[in-house]
Amino acid sequence: MKKAIPALLAVFVLFWLFTDPKGLADVASRGGSAGLSFASDMGTAVIDFVDELA
């Protein structure tokens, strides 16, 4: 069962890629932007935390 889940996920993404490539690109772009925003917020939080310790 554990091997089936990644395989089904890959099939779903490939199906989505062929049926709606623009939609998949939009979702990937939003996910990348959210990830970058999260990393930036975490970096700022760590810097603020270290500044408070000093």
ModelCIF file with pLDDT and N, C-alpha, C, O atoms, coordinates in Angstrom:
data_MODEL
#
_entry.id   MODEL 
#
_entity.id                         1 
_entity.type                       polymer 
_entity.pdbx_number_of_molecules   1 
#
_entity_poly.entity_id                      1 
_entity_poly.type                           'polypeptide(L)' 
_entity_poly.nstd_linkage                   no 
_entity_poly.nstd_monomer                   no 
_entity_poly.pdbx_seq_one_letter_code       MKKAIPALLAVFVLFWLFTDPKGLADVASRGGSAGLSFASDMGTAVIDFVDELA 
_entity_poly.pdbx_seq_one_letter_code_can   MKKAIPALLAVFVLFWLFTDPKGLADVASRGGSAGLSFASDMGTAVIDFVDELA 
_entity_poly.pdbx_strand_id                 A 
#
loop_
_entity_poly_seq.entity_id 
_entity_poly_seq.num 
_entity_poly_seq.mon_id 
_entity_poly_seq.hetero 
1 1  MET n 
1 2  LYS n 
1 3  LYS n 
1 4  ALA n 
1 5  ILE n 
1 6  PRO n 
1 7  ALA n 
1 8  LEU n 
1 9  LEU n 
1 10 ALA n 
1 11 VAL n 
1 12 PHE n 
1 13 VAL n 
1 14 LEU n 
1 15 PHE n 
1 16 TRP n 
1 17 LEU n 
1 18 PHE n 
1 19 THR n 
1 20 ASP n 
1 21 PRO n 
1 22 LYS n 
1 23 GLY n 
1 24 LEU n 
1 25 ALA n 
1 26 ASP n 
1 27 VAL n 
1 28 ALA n 
1 29 SER n 
1 30 ARG n 
1 31 GLY n 
1 32 GLY n 
1 33 SER n 
1 34 ALA n 
1 35 GLY n 
1 36 LEU n 
1 37 SER n 
1 38 PHE n 
1 39 ALA n 
1 40 SER n 
1 41 ASP n 
1 42 MET n 
1 43 GLY n 
1 44 THR n 
1 45 ALA n 
1 46 VAL n 
1 47 ILE n 
1 48 ASP n 
1 49 PHE n 
1 50 VAL n 
1 51 ASP n 
1 52 GLU n 
1 53 LEU n 
1 54 ALA n 
#
_struct_asym.id          A 
_struct_asym.entity_id   1 
#
loop_
_ma_qa_metric.id 
_ma_qa_metric.mode 
_ma_qa_metric.name 
_ma_qa_metric.software_group_id 
_ma_qa_metric.type 
1 global pLDDT . pLDDT 
2 local  pLDDT . pLDDT 
#
_ma_qa_metric_global.metric_id      1 
_ma_qa_metric_global.metric_value   89.19 
_ma_qa_metric_global.model_id       1 
_ma_qa_metric_global.ordinal_id     1 
#
loop_
_ma_qa_metric_local.label_asym_id 
_ma_qa_metric_local.label_comp_id 
_ma_qa_metric_local.label_seq_id 
_ma_qa_metric_local.metric_id 
_ma_qa_metric_local.metric_value 
_ma_qa_metric_local.model_id 
_ma_qa_metric_local.ordinal_id 
A MET 1  2 76.00 1 1  
A LYS 2  2 80.00 1 2  
A LYS 3  2 84.00 1 3  
A ALA 4  2 89.00 1 4  
A ILE 5  2 90.00 1 5  
A PRO 6  2 91.00 1 6  
A ALA 7  2 90.00 1 7  
A LEU 8  2 91.00 1 8  
A LEU 9  2 89.00 1 9  
A ALA 10 2 90.00 1 10 
A VAL 11 2 90.00 1 11 
A PHE 12 2 89.00 1 12 
A VAL 13 2 86.00 1 13 
A LEU 14 2 88.00 1 14 
A PHE 15 2 91.00 1 15 
A TRP 16 2 83.00 1 16 
A LEU 17 2 86.00 1 17 
A PHE 18 2 88.00 1 18 
A THR 19 2 91.00 1 19 
A ASP 20 2 88.00 1 20 
A PRO 21 2 89.00 1 21 
A LYS 22 2 92.00 1 22 
A GLY 23 2 87.00 1 23 
A LEU 24 2 85.00 1 24 
A ALA 25 2 88.00 1 25 
A ASP 26 2 90.00 1 26 
A VAL 27 2 88.00 1 27 
A ALA 28 2 87.00 1 28 
A SER 29 2 89.00 1 29 
A ARG 30 2 90.00 1 30 
A GLY 31 2 88.00 1 31 
A GLY 32 2 88.00 1 32 
A SER 33 2 90.00 1 33 
A ALA 34 2 91.00 1 34 
A GLY 35 2 90.00 1 35 
A LEU 36 2 90.00 1 36 
A SER 37 2 92.00 1 37 
A PHE 38 2 92.00 1 38 
A ALA 39 2 93.00 1 39 
A SER 40 2 94.00 1 40 
A ASP 41 2 93.00 1 41 
A MET 42 2 94.00 1 42 
A GLY 43 2 93.00 1 43 
A THR 44 2 94.00 1 44 
A ALA 45 2 93.00 1 45 
A VAL 46 2 93.00 1 46 
A ILE 47 2 93.00 1 47 
A ASP 48 2 92.00 1 48 
A PHE 49 2 93.00 1 49 
A VAL 50 2 91.00 1 50 
A ASP 51 2 91.00 1 51 
A GLU 52 2 90.00 1 52 
A LEU 53 2 88.00 1 53 
A ALA 54 2 75.00 1 54 
#
loop_
_atom_site.group_PDB 
_atom_site.id 
_atom_site.type_symbol 
_atom_site.label_atom_id 
_atom_site.label_alt_id 
_atom_site.label_comp_id 
_atom_site.label_asym_id 
_atom_site.label_entity_id 
_atom_site.label_seq_id 
_atom_site.pdbx_PDB_ins_code 
_atom_site.Cartn_x 
_atom_site.Cartn_y 
_atom_site.Cartn_z 
_atom_site.occupancy 
_atom_site.B_iso_or_equiv 
_atom_site.pdbx_formal_charge 
_atom_site.auth_seq_id 
_atom_site.auth_comp_id 
_atom_site.auth_asym_id 
_atom_site.auth_atom_id 
_atom_site.pdbx_PDB_model_num 
ATOM 1   N N  . MET A 1 1  ? 0.818  -1.196 0.000   1.00 76.00 ? 1  MET A N  1 
ATOM 2   C CA . MET A 1 1  ? 0.000  0.000  0.000   1.00 76.00 ? 1  MET A CA 1 
ATOM 3   C C  . MET A 1 1  ? 0.863  1.263  0.000   1.00 76.00 ? 1  MET A C  1 
ATOM 4   O O  . MET A 1 1  ? 0.515  2.255  -0.639  1.00 76.00 ? 1  MET A O  1 
ATOM 5   N N  . LYS A 1 2  ? 1.996  1.223  0.723   1.00 80.00 ? 2  LYS A N  1 
ATOM 6   C CA . LYS A 1 2  ? 2.855  2.404  0.784   1.00 80.00 ? 2  LYS A CA 1 
ATOM 7   C C  . LYS A 1 2  ? 3.467  2.722  -0.578  1.00 80.00 ? 2  LYS A C  1 
ATOM 8   O O  . LYS A 1 2  ? 3.745  3.885  -0.870  1.00 80.00 ? 2  LYS A O  1 
ATOM 9   N N  . LYS A 1 3  ? 3.679  1.721  -1.403  1.00 84.00 ? 3  LYS A N  1 
ATOM 10  C CA . LYS A 1 3  ? 4.246  1.959  -2.731  1.00 84.00 ? 3  LYS A CA 1 
ATOM 11  C C  . LYS A 1 3  ? 3.184  2.458  -3.704  1.00 84.00 ? 3  LYS A C  1 
ATOM 12  O O  . LYS A 1 3  ? 3.505  3.119  -4.692  1.00 84.00 ? 3  LYS A O  1 
ATOM 13  N N  . ALA A 1 4  ? 1.939  2.147  -3.429  1.00 89.00 ? 4  ALA A N  1 
ATOM 14  C CA . ALA A 1 4  ? 0.856  2.522  -4.336  1.00 89.00 ? 4  ALA A CA 1 
ATOM 15  C C  . ALA A 1 4  ? 0.545  4.017  -4.260  1.00 89.00 ? 4  ALA A C  1 
ATOM 16  O O  . ALA A 1 4  ? 0.176  4.621  -5.267  1.00 89.00 ? 4  ALA A O  1 
ATOM 17  N N  . ILE A 1 5  ? 0.688  4.612  -3.095  1.00 90.00 ? 5  ILE A N  1 
ATOM 18  C CA . ILE A 1 5  ? 0.329  6.020  -2.929  1.00 90.00 ? 5  ILE A CA 1 
ATOM 19  C C  . ILE A 1 5  ? 1.210  6.935  -3.789  1.00 90.00 ? 5  ILE A C  1 
ATOM 20  O O  . ILE A 1 5  ? 0.663  7.775  -4.504  1.00 90.00 ? 5  ILE A O  1 
ATOM 21  N N  . PRO A 1 6  ? 2.550  6.817  -3.759  1.00 91.00 ? 6  PRO A N  1 
ATOM 22  C CA . PRO A 1 6  ? 3.353  7.674  -4.649  1.00 91.00 ? 6  PRO A CA 1 
ATOM 23  C C  . PRO A 1 6  ? 3.071  7.407  -6.128  1.00 91.00 ? 6  PRO A C  1 
ATOM 24  O O  . PRO A 1 6  ? 3.097  8.330  -6.942  1.00 91.00 ? 6  PRO A O  1 
ATOM 25  N N  . ALA A 1 7  ? 2.805  6.161  -6.470  1.00 90.00 ? 7  ALA A N  1 
ATOM 26  C CA . ALA A 1 7  ? 2.502  5.834  -7.865  1.00 90.00 ? 7  ALA A CA 1 
ATOM 27  C C  . ALA A 1 7  ? 1.189  6.492  -8.294  1.00 90.00 ? 7  ALA A C  1 
ATOM 28  O O  . ALA A 1 7  ? 1.106  7.058  -9.384  1.00 90.00 ? 7  ALA A O  1 
ATOM 29  N N  . LEU A 1 8  ? 0.173  6.420  -7.450  1.00 91.00 ? 8  LEU A N  1 
ATOM 30  C CA . LEU A 1 8  ? -1.101 7.061  -7.773  1.00 91.00 ? 8  LEU A CA 1 
ATOM 31  C C  . LEU A 1 8  ? -0.957 8.576  -7.842  1.00 91.00 ? 8  LEU A C  1 
ATOM 32  O O  . LEU A 1 8  ? -1.577 9.222  -8.687  1.00 91.00 ? 8  LEU A O  1 
ATOM 33  N N  . LEU A 1 9  ? -0.154 9.138  -6.969  1.00 89.00 ? 9  LEU A N  1 
ATOM 34  C CA . LEU A 1 9  ? 0.097  10.572 -6.997  1.00 89.00 ? 9  LEU A CA 1 
ATOM 35  C C  . LEU A 1 9  ? 0.786  10.982 -8.297  1.00 89.00 ? 9  LEU A C  1 
ATOM 36  O O  . LEU A 1 9  ? 0.436  11.998 -8.897  1.00 89.00 ? 9  LEU A O  1 
ATOM 37  N N  . ALA A 1 10 ? 1.763  10.192 -8.725  1.00 90.00 ? 10 ALA A N  1 
ATOM 38  C CA . ALA A 1 10 ? 2.469  10.482 -9.979  1.00 90.00 ? 10 ALA A CA 1 
ATOM 39  C C  . ALA A 1 10 ? 1.515  10.379 -11.169 1.00 90.00 ? 10 ALA A C  1 
ATOM 40  O O  . ALA A 1 10 ? 1.567  11.210 -12.075 1.00 90.00 ? 10 ALA A O  1 
ATOM 41  N N  . VAL A 1 11 ? 0.653  9.375  -11.173 1.00 90.00 ? 11 VAL A N  1 
ATOM 42  C CA . VAL A 1 11 ? -0.328 9.222  -12.261 1.00 90.00 ? 11 VAL A CA 1 
ATOM 43  C C  . VAL A 1 11 ? -1.269 10.417 -12.283 1.00 90.00 ? 11 VAL A C  1 
ATOM 44  O O  . VAL A 1 11 ? -1.593 10.939 -13.350 1.00 90.00 ? 11 VAL A O  1 
ATOM 45  N N  . PHE A 1 12 ? -1.710 10.852 -11.098 1.00 89.00 ? 12 PHE A N  1 
ATOM 46  C CA . PHE A 1 12 ? -2.603 12.005 -11.025 1.00 89.00 ? 12 PHE A CA 1 
ATOM 47  C C  . PHE A 1 12 ? -1.934 13.256 -11.578 1.00 89.00 ? 12 PHE A C  1 
ATOM 48  O O  . PHE A 1 12 ? -2.541 13.991 -12.357 1.00 89.00 ? 12 PHE A O  1 
ATOM 49  N N  . VAL A 1 13 ? -0.677 13.508 -11.179 1.00 86.00 ? 13 VAL A N  1 
ATOM 50  C CA . VAL A 1 13 ? 0.033  14.704 -11.648 1.00 86.00 ? 13 VAL A CA 1 
ATOM 51  C C  . VAL A 1 13 ? 0.248  14.631 -13.162 1.00 86.00 ? 13 VAL A C  1 
ATOM 52  O O  . VAL A 1 13 ? 0.081  15.637 -13.852 1.00 86.00 ? 13 VAL A O  1 
ATOM 53  N N  . LEU A 1 14 ? 0.610  13.477 -13.680 1.00 88.00 ? 14 LEU A N  1 
ATOM 54  C CA . LEU A 1 14 ? 0.776  13.340 -15.130 1.00 88.00 ? 14 LEU A CA 1 
ATOM 55  C C  . LEU A 1 14 ? -0.539 13.562 -15.864 1.00 88.00 ? 14 LEU A C  1 
ATOM 56  O O  . LEU A 1 14 ? -0.566 14.222 -16.902 1.00 88.00 ? 14 LEU A O  1 
ATOM 57  N N  . PHE A 1 15 ? -1.631 13.014 -15.330 1.00 91.00 ? 15 PHE A N  1 
ATOM 58  C CA . PHE A 1 15 ? -2.950 13.227 -15.934 1.00 91.00 ? 15 PHE A CA 1 
ATOM 59  C C  . PHE A 1 15 ? -3.286 14.711 -15.947 1.00 91.00 ? 15 PHE A C  1 
ATOM 60  O O  . PHE A 1 15 ? -3.768 15.246 -16.945 1.00 91.00 ? 15 PHE A O  1 
ATOM 61  N N  . TRP A 1 16 ? -3.020 15.372 -14.808 1.00 83.00 ? 16 TRP A N  1 
ATOM 62  C CA . TRP A 1 16 ? -3.288 16.803 -14.705 1.00 83.00 ? 16 TRP A CA 1 
ATOM 63  C C  . TRP A 1 16 ? -2.419 17.584 -15.676 1.00 83.00 ? 16 TRP A C  1 
ATOM 64  O O  . TRP A 1 16 ? -2.883 18.549 -16.283 1.00 83.00 ? 16 TRP A O  1 
ATOM 65  N N  . LEU A 1 17 ? -1.161 17.178 -15.830 1.00 86.00 ? 17 LEU A N  1 
ATOM 66  C CA . LEU A 1 17 ? -0.242 17.841 -16.744 1.00 86.00 ? 17 LEU A CA 1 
ATOM 67  C C  . LEU A 1 17 ? -0.759 17.796 -18.183 1.00 86.00 ? 17 LEU A C  1 
ATOM 68  O O  . LEU A 1 17 ? -0.669 18.786 -18.909 1.00 86.00 ? 17 LEU A O  1 
ATOM 69  N N  . PHE A 1 18 ? -1.295 16.657 -18.588 1.00 88.00 ? 18 PHE A N  1 
ATOM 70  C CA . PHE A 1 18 ? -1.765 16.519 -19.969 1.00 88.00 ? 18 PHE A CA 1 
ATOM 71  C C  . PHE A 1 18 ? -3.138 17.134 -20.190 1.00 88.00 ? 18 PHE A C  1 
ATOM 72  O O  . PHE A 1 18 ? -3.431 17.581 -21.299 1.00 88.00 ? 18 PHE A O  1 
ATOM 73  N N  . THR A 1 19 ? -3.990 17.171 -19.167 1.00 91.00 ? 19 THR A N  1 
ATOM 74  C CA . THR A 1 19 ? -5.340 17.692 -19.364 1.00 91.00 ? 19 THR A CA 1 
ATOM 75  C C  . THR A 1 19 ? -5.447 19.191 -19.091 1.00 91.00 ? 19 THR A C  1 
ATOM 76  O O  . THR A 1 19 ? -6.253 19.871 -19.726 1.00 91.00 ? 19 THR A O  1 
ATOM 77  N N  . ASP A 1 20 ? -4.649 19.721 -18.157 1.00 88.00 ? 20 ASP A N  1 
ATOM 78  C CA . ASP A 1 20 ? -4.729 21.141 -17.802 1.00 88.00 ? 20 ASP A CA 1 
ATOM 79  C C  . ASP A 1 20 ? -3.350 21.658 -17.401 1.00 88.00 ? 20 ASP A C  1 
ATOM 80  O O  . ASP A 1 20 ? -3.111 21.919 -16.222 1.00 88.00 ? 20 ASP A O  1 
ATOM 81  N N  . PRO A 1 21 ? -2.438 21.811 -18.364 1.00 89.00 ? 21 PRO A N  1 
ATOM 82  C CA . PRO A 1 21 ? -1.080 22.220 -18.008 1.00 89.00 ? 21 PRO A CA 1 
ATOM 83  C C  . PRO A 1 21 ? -1.014 23.619 -17.383 1.00 89.00 ? 21 PRO A C  1 
ATOM 84  O O  . PRO A 1 21 ? -0.185 23.867 -16.508 1.00 89.00 ? 21 PRO A O  1 
ATOM 85  N N  . LYS A 1 22 ? -1.884 24.530 -17.829 1.00 92.00 ? 22 LYS A N  1 
ATOM 86  C CA . LYS A 1 22 ? -1.863 25.881 -17.249 1.00 92.00 ? 22 LYS A CA 1 
ATOM 87  C C  . LYS A 1 22 ? -2.310 25.847 -15.791 1.00 92.00 ? 22 LYS A C  1 
ATOM 88  O O  . LYS A 1 22 ? -1.734 26.536 -14.948 1.00 92.00 ? 22 LYS A O  1 
ATOM 89  N N  . GLY A 1 23 ? -3.314 25.064 -15.497 1.00 87.00 ? 23 GLY A N  1 
ATOM 90  C CA . GLY A 1 23 ? -3.778 24.945 -14.114 1.00 87.00 ? 23 GLY A CA 1 
ATOM 91  C C  . GLY A 1 23 ? -2.701 24.372 -13.212 1.00 87.00 ? 23 GLY A C  1 
ATOM 92  O O  . GLY A 1 23 ? -2.513 24.849 -12.093 1.00 87.00 ? 23 GLY A O  1 
ATOM 93  N N  . LEU A 1 24 ? -1.991 23.355 -13.683 1.00 85.00 ? 24 LEU A N  1 
ATOM 94  C CA . LEU A 1 24 ? -0.908 22.762 -12.905 1.00 85.00 ? 24 LEU A CA 1 
ATOM 95  C C  . LEU A 1 24 ? 0.216  23.771 -12.691 1.00 85.00 ? 24 LEU A C  1 
ATOM 96  O O  . LEU A 1 24 ? 0.790  23.848 -11.605 1.00 85.00 ? 24 LEU A O  1 
ATOM 97  N N  . ALA A 1 25 ? 0.525  24.540 -13.727 1.00 88.00 ? 25 ALA A N  1 
ATOM 98  C CA . ALA A 1 25 ? 1.575  25.560 -13.603 1.00 88.00 ? 25 ALA A CA 1 
ATOM 99  C C  . ALA A 1 25 ? 1.169  26.645 -12.600 1.00 88.00 ? 25 ALA A C  1 
ATOM 100 O O  . ALA A 1 25 ? 1.999  27.124 -11.828 1.00 88.00 ? 25 ALA A O  1 
ATOM 101 N N  . ASP A 1 26 ? -0.099 27.025 -12.617 1.00 90.00 ? 26 ASP A N  1 
ATOM 102 C CA . ASP A 1 26 ? -0.569 28.033 -11.670 1.00 90.00 ? 26 ASP A CA 1 
ATOM 103 C C  . ASP A 1 26 ? -0.461 27.530 -10.231 1.00 90.00 ? 26 ASP A C  1 
ATOM 104 O O  . ASP A 1 26 ? -0.028 28.268 -9.346  1.00 90.00 ? 26 ASP A O  1 
ATOM 105 N N  . VAL A 1 27 ? -0.849 26.292 -9.996  1.00 88.00 ? 27 VAL A N  1 
ATOM 106 C CA . VAL A 1 27 ? -0.773 25.726 -8.651  1.00 88.00 ? 27 VAL A CA 1 
ATOM 107 C C  . VAL A 1 27 ? 0.684  25.616 -8.202  1.00 88.00 ? 27 VAL A C  1 
ATOM 108 O O  . VAL A 1 27 ? 1.008  25.930 -7.056  1.00 88.00 ? 27 VAL A O  1 
ATOM 109 N N  . ALA A 1 28 ? 1.548  25.178 -9.091  1.00 87.00 ? 28 ALA A N  1 
ATOM 110 C CA . ALA A 1 28 ? 2.965  25.057 -8.748  1.00 87.00 ? 28 ALA A CA 1 
ATOM 111 C C  . ALA A 1 28 ? 3.571  26.426 -8.445  1.00 87.00 ? 28 ALA A C  1 
ATOM 112 O O  . ALA A 1 28 ? 4.385  26.558 -7.531  1.00 87.00 ? 28 ALA A O  1 
ATOM 113 N N  . SER A 1 29 ? 3.181  27.427 -9.200  1.00 89.00 ? 29 SER A N  1 
ATOM 114 C CA . SER A 1 29 ? 3.683  28.780 -8.982  1.00 89.00 ? 29 SER A CA 1 
ATOM 115 C C  . SER A 1 29 ? 3.226  29.315 -7.630  1.00 89.00 ? 29 SER A C  1 
ATOM 116 O O  . SER A 1 29 ? 4.020  29.893 -6.887  1.00 89.00 ? 29 SER A O  1 
ATOM 117 N N  . ARG A 1 30 ? 1.951  29.125 -7.310  1.00 90.00 ? 30 ARG A N  1 
ATOM 118 C CA . ARG A 1 30 ? 1.448  29.581 -6.018  1.00 90.00 ? 30 ARG A CA 1 
ATOM 119 C C  . ARG A 1 30 ? 2.127  28.833 -4.881  1.00 90.00 ? 30 ARG A C  1 
ATOM 120 O O  . ARG A 1 30 ? 2.428  29.424 -3.844  1.00 90.00 ? 30 ARG A O  1 
ATOM 121 N N  . GLY A 1 31 ? 2.370  27.546 -5.061  1.00 88.00 ? 31 GLY A N  1 
ATOM 122 C CA . GLY A 1 31 ? 3.055  26.765 -4.026  1.00 88.00 ? 31 GLY A CA 1 
ATOM 123 C C  . GLY A 1 31 ? 4.481  27.230 -3.824  1.00 88.00 ? 31 GLY A C  1 
ATOM 124 O O  . GLY A 1 31 ? 4.961  27.307 -2.693  1.00 88.00 ? 31 GLY A O  1 
ATOM 125 N N  . GLY A 1 32 ? 5.158  27.539 -4.914  1.00 88.00 ? 32 GLY A N  1 
ATOM 126 C CA . GLY A 1 32 ? 6.527  28.049 -4.813  1.00 88.00 ? 32 GLY A CA 1 
ATOM 127 C C  . GLY A 1 32 ? 6.572  29.404 -4.129  1.00 88.00 ? 32 GLY A C  1 
ATOM 128 O O  . GLY A 1 32 ? 7.455  29.668 -3.314  1.00 88.00 ? 32 GLY A O  1 
ATOM 129 N N  . SER A 1 33 ? 5.628  30.250 -4.460  1.00 90.00 ? 33 SER A N  1 
ATOM 130 C CA . SER A 1 33 ? 5.574  31.572 -3.825  1.00 90.00 ? 33 SER A CA 1 
ATOM 131 C C  . SER A 1 33 ? 5.293  31.446 -2.335  1.00 90.00 ? 33 SER A C  1 
ATOM 132 O O  . SER A 1 33 ? 5.878  32.162 -1.522  1.00 90.00 ? 33 SER A O  1 
ATOM 133 N N  . ALA A 1 34 ? 4.393  30.531 -1.981  1.00 91.00 ? 34 ALA A N  1 
ATOM 134 C CA . ALA A 1 34 ? 4.078  30.332 -0.563  1.00 91.00 ? 34 ALA A CA 1 
ATOM 135 C C  . ALA A 1 34 ? 5.292  29.774 0.176   1.00 91.00 ? 34 ALA A C  1 
ATOM 136 O O  . ALA A 1 34 ? 5.568  30.174 1.307   1.00 91.00 ? 34 ALA A O  1 
ATOM 137 N N  . GLY A 1 35 ? 6.007  28.864 -0.451  1.00 90.00 ? 35 GLY A N  1 
ATOM 138 C CA . GLY A 1 35 ? 7.202  28.298 0.179   1.00 90.00 ? 35 GLY A CA 1 
ATOM 139 C C  . GLY A 1 35 ? 8.284  29.346 0.382   1.00 90.00 ? 35 GLY A C  1 
ATOM 140 O O  . GLY A 1 35 ? 8.942  29.370 1.422   1.00 90.00 ? 35 GLY A O  1 
ATOM 141 N N  . LEU A 1 36 ? 8.468  30.199 -0.594  1.00 90.00 ? 36 LEU A N  1 
ATOM 142 C CA . LEU A 1 36 ? 9.454  31.268 -0.476  1.00 90.00 ? 36 LEU A CA 1 
ATOM 143 C C  . LEU A 1 36 ? 9.054  32.264 0.614   1.00 90.00 ? 36 LEU A C  1 
ATOM 144 O O  . LEU A 1 36 ? 9.898  32.725 1.383   1.00 90.00 ? 36 LEU A O  1 
ATOM 145 N N  . SER A 1 37 ? 7.789  32.584 0.671   1.00 92.00 ? 37 SER A N  1 
ATOM 146 C CA . SER A 1 37 ? 7.295  33.491 1.704   1.00 92.00 ? 37 SER A CA 1 
ATOM 147 C C  . SER A 1 37 ? 7.482  32.879 3.091   1.00 92.00 ? 37 SER A C  1 
ATOM 148 O O  . SER A 1 37 ? 7.887  33.573 4.024   1.00 92.00 ? 37 SER A O  1 
ATOM 149 N N  . PHE A 1 38 ? 7.192  31.591 3.230   1.00 92.00 ? 38 PHE A N  1 
ATOM 150 C CA . PHE A 1 38 ? 7.372  30.910 4.509   1.00 92.00 ? 38 PHE A CA 1 
ATOM 151 C C  . PHE A 1 38 ? 8.841  30.922 4.924   1.00 92.00 ? 38 PHE A C  1 
ATOM 152 O O  . PHE A 1 38 ? 9.158  31.191 6.082   1.00 92.00 ? 38 PHE A O  1 
ATOM 153 N N  . ALA A 1 39 ? 9.738  30.630 3.979   1.00 93.00 ? 39 ALA A N  1 
ATOM 154 C CA . ALA A 1 39 ? 11.170 30.614 4.291   1.00 93.00 ? 39 ALA A CA 1 
ATOM 155 C C  . ALA A 1 39 ? 11.643 32.003 4.707   1.00 93.00 ? 39 ALA A C  1 
ATOM 156 O O  . ALA A 1 39 ? 12.451 32.136 5.627   1.00 93.00 ? 39 ALA A O  1 
ATOM 157 N N  . SER A 1 40 ? 11.151 33.019 4.045   1.00 94.00 ? 40 SER A N  1 
ATOM 158 C CA . SER A 1 40 ? 11.525 34.388 4.388   1.00 94.00 ? 40 SER A CA 1 
ATOM 159 C C  . SER A 1 40 ? 11.027 34.752 5.787   1.00 94.00 ? 40 SER A C  1 
ATOM 160 O O  . SER A 1 40 ? 11.759 35.352 6.575   1.00 94.00 ? 40 SER A O  1 
ATOM 161 N N  . ASP A 1 41 ? 9.786  34.389 6.090   1.00 93.00 ? 41 ASP A N  1 
ATOM 162 C CA . ASP A 1 41 ? 9.231  34.672 7.416   1.00 93.00 ? 41 ASP A CA 1 
ATOM 163 C C  . ASP A 1 41 ? 9.994  33.927 8.508   1.00 93.00 ? 41 ASP A C  1 
ATOM 164 O O  . ASP A 1 41 ? 10.246 34.477 9.580   1.00 93.00 ? 41 ASP A O  1 
ATOM 165 N N  . MET A 1 42 ? 10.359 32.684 8.235   1.00 94.00 ? 42 MET A N  1 
ATOM 166 C CA . MET A 1 42 ? 11.123 31.912 9.219   1.00 94.00 ? 42 MET A CA 1 
ATOM 167 C C  . MET A 1 42 ? 12.504 32.522 9.439   1.00 94.00 ? 42 MET A C  1 
ATOM 168 O O  . MET A 1 42 ? 12.973 32.595 10.575  1.00 94.00 ? 42 MET A O  1 
ATOM 169 N N  . GLY A 1 43 ? 13.149 32.953 8.380   1.00 93.00 ? 43 GLY A N  1 
ATOM 170 C CA . GLY A 1 43 ? 14.457 33.592 8.507   1.00 93.00 ? 43 GLY A CA 1 
ATOM 171 C C  . GLY A 1 43 ? 14.376 34.852 9.346   1.00 93.00 ? 43 GLY A C  1 
ATOM 172 O O  . GLY A 1 43 ? 15.225 35.088 10.205  1.00 93.00 ? 43 GLY A O  1 
ATOM 173 N N  . THR A 1 44 ? 13.364 35.654 9.101   1.00 94.00 ? 44 THR A N  1 
ATOM 174 C CA . THR A 1 44 ? 13.164 36.877 9.885   1.00 94.00 ? 44 THR A CA 1 
ATOM 175 C C  . THR A 1 44 ? 12.895 36.544 11.345  1.00 94.00 ? 44 THR A C  1 
ATOM 176 O O  . THR A 1 44 ? 13.416 37.209 12.241  1.00 94.00 ? 44 THR A O  1 
ATOM 177 N N  . ALA A 1 45 ? 12.091 35.526 11.590  1.00 93.00 ? 45 ALA A N  1 
ATOM 178 C CA . ALA A 1 45 ? 11.781 35.124 12.963  1.00 93.00 ? 45 ALA A CA 1 
ATOM 179 C C  . ALA A 1 45 ? 13.028 34.630 13.702  1.00 93.00 ? 45 ALA A C  1 
ATOM 180 O O  . ALA A 1 45 ? 13.215 34.927 14.882  1.00 93.00 ? 45 ALA A O  1 
ATOM 181 N N  . VAL A 1 46 ? 13.869 33.883 13.009  1.00 93.00 ? 46 VAL A N  1 
ATOM 182 C CA . VAL A 1 46 ? 15.106 33.384 13.635  1.00 93.00 ? 46 VAL A CA 1 
ATOM 183 C C  . VAL A 1 46 ? 16.034 34.550 13.956  1.00 93.00 ? 46 VAL A C  1 
ATOM 184 O O  . VAL A 1 46 ? 16.628 34.591 15.034  1.00 93.00 ? 46 VAL A O  1 
ATOM 185 N N  . ILE A 1 47 ? 16.159 35.480 13.047  1.00 93.00 ? 47 ILE A N  1 
ATOM 186 C CA . ILE A 1 47 ? 17.009 36.653 13.282  1.00 93.00 ? 47 ILE A CA 1 
ATOM 187 C C  . ILE A 1 47 ? 16.484 37.459 14.470  1.00 93.00 ? 47 ILE A C  1 
ATOM 188 O O  . ILE A 1 47 ? 17.259 37.879 15.329  1.00 93.00 ? 47 ILE A O  1 
ATOM 189 N N  . ASP A 1 48 ? 15.171 37.674 14.518  1.00 92.00 ? 48 ASP A N  1 
ATOM 190 C CA . ASP A 1 48 ? 14.586 38.406 15.651  1.00 92.00 ? 48 ASP A CA 1 
ATOM 191 C C  . ASP A 1 48 ? 14.830 37.665 16.962  1.00 92.00 ? 48 ASP A C  1 
ATOM 192 O O  . ASP A 1 48 ? 15.137 38.291 17.976  1.00 92.00 ? 48 ASP A O  1 
ATOM 193 N N  . PHE A 1 49 ? 14.699 36.350 16.954  1.00 93.00 ? 49 PHE A N  1 
ATOM 194 C CA . PHE A 1 49 ? 14.908 35.544 18.147  1.00 93.00 ? 49 PHE A CA 1 
ATOM 195 C C  . PHE A 1 49 ? 16.348 35.664 18.637  1.00 93.00 ? 49 PHE A C  1 
ATOM 196 O O  . PHE A 1 49 ? 16.596 35.848 19.829  1.00 93.00 ? 49 PHE A O  1 
ATOM 197 N N  . VAL A 1 50 ? 17.294 35.556 17.705  1.00 91.00 ? 50 VAL A N  1 
ATOM 198 C CA . VAL A 1 50 ? 18.707 35.657 18.074  1.00 91.00 ? 50 VAL A CA 1 
ATOM 199 C C  . VAL A 1 50 ? 19.025 37.062 18.590  1.00 91.00 ? 50 VAL A C  1 
ATOM 200 O O  . VAL A 1 50 ? 19.807 37.214 19.528  1.00 91.00 ? 50 VAL A O  1 
ATOM 201 N N  . ASP A 1 51 ? 18.430 38.076 17.988  1.00 91.00 ? 51 ASP A N  1 
ATOM 202 C CA . ASP A 1 51 ? 18.643 39.446 18.455  1.00 91.00 ? 51 ASP A CA 1 
ATOM 203 C C  . ASP A 1 51 ? 18.112 39.630 19.887  1.00 91.00 ? 51 ASP A C  1 
ATOM 204 O O  . ASP A 1 51 ? 18.716 40.353 20.679  1.00 91.00 ? 51 ASP A O  1 
ATOM 205 N N  . GLU A 1 52 ? 17.006 38.992 20.213  1.00 90.00 ? 52 GLU A N  1 
ATOM 206 C CA . GLU A 1 52 ? 16.450 39.099 21.558  1.00 90.00 ? 52 GLU A CA 1 
ATOM 207 C C  . GLU A 1 52 ? 17.332 38.398 22.587  1.00 90.00 ? 52 GLU A C  1 
ATOM 208 O O  . GLU A 1 52 ? 17.367 38.805 23.749  1.00 90.00 ? 52 GLU A O  1 
ATOM 209 N N  . LEU A 1 53 ? 18.041 37.353 22.177  1.00 88.00 ? 53 LEU A N  1 
ATOM 210 C CA . LEU A 1 53 ? 18.921 36.639 23.092  1.00 88.00 ? 53 LEU A CA 1 
ATOM 211 C C  . LEU A 1 53 ? 20.165 37.461 23.426  1.00 88.00 ? 53 LEU A C  1 
ATOM 212 O O  . LEU A 1 53 ? 20.700 37.370 24.531  1.00 88.00 ? 53 LEU A O  1 
ATOM 213 N N  . ALA A 1 54 ? 20.612 38.254 22.475  1.00 75.00 ? 54 ALA A N  1 
ATOM 214 C CA . ALA A 1 54 ? 21.857 39.010 22.657  1.00 75.00 ? 54 ALA A CA 1 
ATOM 215 C C  . ALA A 1 54 ? 21.689 40.244 23.473  1.00 75.00 ? 54 ALA A C  1 
ATOM 216 O O  . ALA A 1 54 ? 22.657 40.970 23.701  1.00 75.00 ? 54 ALA A O  1 
#
